[in-house]
């Protein structure tokens, strides 16, 4: 089956193709085999339409795409029924409908969540620690004494966020040279690219299941990684974004592989947080930056640092410990808003952010007061940025102790805090 939209998006990672596209987007897309509807949607930057086109093309070879298409059809039927019954679409039909492309159809509200969100409390800590040989807090990988005793190799890489554009040369090298590739990604475009780089692949997304404990799914991902090492010399496991951010299986598999004498390691990649720094235009070093996960933020009664920038991840999944292919229920959003407003006030302006997943689409950046977060319907990939509320005064005594008493320096410090 031809995959013109998917292959077009993959091709934009090539500098020559990207340059030709920028010179004449419409002509480039026509030569790539896209039809007028597809071209119009891409020129409009409609990420929901782009996702649907790519999912329909990959339906024959991708678990993720097949599931996405099922949800698309279900929502099409709901929309048709709503219109036939003259039901108010705004209240009863799927939300944010744009032509045939609904942002709630995207399946993206589960796909960025590979993290271990099950709360580790009480006896669970001891049991889990015994099983996986690390404590309540992560033992950092560099602290583990290990020695490779075979030529086996296990490497974890990330795709970044924006399709094939964020795949590093280093990641591509390991995907191409692996004897077996396992992957779990949130984007059928990058899935297409992975399969072009190495056709001996397995999609780990099929390990998920409705109402199946996510921890069991993660354990199965570890088992698949270790099983692949029994048959192949080099195994490359690919996760969406950064392989160490919201990815529990990577750390666990590396530890187990090292204990077995296998050379196992992780490579860095672009995460949604990196995209946020660039798209929102703030430097985390300027006033400091606190990063929290929404459910952990509430369940442990953590306090945001109002003197620093604060990033809260997985806002749309707050308090939802299960997995559902069709997304999170978002029943706990009012509790999240109430708790956050206790520190900043309901009118304090924040930003809901979603990084761009396609090179032809812009990131989603919505500035709004805290009280409107629930109505904005954030998804599982939505991150919340909170700018500093107050900045502490300069400590003159400490400046003197540090020998930083030059007037020009003080003036610069004061200016930076205005």
Buried (B, 14 or more C-beta within 10 A) or exposed (E): EEBBBBBBBBBBBEEEBBEBBEEEBBEBBBEBEBEEEBBBBBEBEBBBBBBBBBBBBBBEBBBBBBBBBBBBEEBBEBBEEBEEEEBEEEEEBBEEBEEBBBBBBBBBBBBBBBBBBBEBEEEEEEEBBEEBEBEEEEBEBEEEEBEEEEEBBBBBBBBBBBBBBBBBEEBBBBBEEBBBBBBBBBBBBBBBBBBEBBEEBBBBBEBBEEEBEBBEBBBBBBBBBBBBBEEBEBBBBBBBBBBBBBBBBBBBBBBBBBEBEBBBEBBBBBBBBBBBBEBBEBEBEEBEBBEBBBBBBBBEEBEBBBBBBBBBBBBBBBBBEBBBBBBBEBEBBEEBBBBBBEBBEBEBEBBBBBBBBBBBBEBBBBEEBBBBBBEEBBBBBBBBBBBBBEEEEBEEEEBEEEEEEEEEEBEEEEEEEE
